[in-house]
């Protein structure tokens, strides 16, 4: 079973910060989130409940537990309106 975990960041949300030279700050915050999420998943036994042995799984076995997610930037992801 192929398992891939990815953090997507909608760059239209961060484009104002990134266009004013704050790219490094925005990227640092995204990387923090990418490290917190695996900890939360482990603490909530997500991997156990899904039957994923992340310590021996080929996708994760060579990664540190705090570096399990890829961070991808995607422009203009469709957003659900806040009133819906």
N, C-alpha and C positions, 0 to 999 in steps of 0.2 A: 504494500500500500504506500503510495507516494504522498507524503505530507509536506506541505510548504506553508510556512507562516511568513507573512509579509506585512509591513506597516506601510500604508499608503498615505501620502500627504498631498492634499489638494493645494497646489501652488497658487491658485487664485485667492485662497484665504490668506496666504502669507506673502502675496506678491508685493503689498505695500511695504512691509518690513524688509523684504529681500531687495526691493528696488532702491531703498534708501541706505544701502550698505550694511544692513543688519543680517545678511545671509548666514554668517558664522554663528550668530546668536540663535537664529531660528533653527539652524541645523543642530546646534548643541542641545536645544530643548527637545527636538524630535528624537535625537539619539538617547536622551534620558528616558523618554516615554518608551522607546523600543527596548530598553533594559528593564523597566519596571513591569511591563506586561508579562514577560516570561516568569518573573517572580510571583506575580499574582496568580498566574495559571498553575504554577507549581504549588503554591500555598493552598489553592482551592482544589487540589488533586485533579485538575483537568486532564492531565496526561494519563493518570491512573484510570479515571472514569472512561476515557476514550480508548483504553488499551494500547497506548503508545509508550513504548519503552524508549524515552528520549535519550537515555545514556548510551544505548547501543544502536539506535536508529541511524542509518547511513546519512540522513540529512543533518543530524545533530551531533553525531559522535565526535567530530573533530572541532566542535565549537564549545566555548565557555558557556556556562549556564546564563550569563548575563549578555551574551552576544548571539542569541538564537534566531533573531529576526533580521531580515533584509529590510532596508529602508529604500523605498522607491518614491520618486517625485513624479506626479502626474498632473498635467495642466487641465483645468476646467472639467473636473469630475461633475456629473450631474448631482444636484443637491435637491433633497426633498424640501419643499417650502415649510417654513417654521409654523405656519398656521394649520398645516394638515396633521 
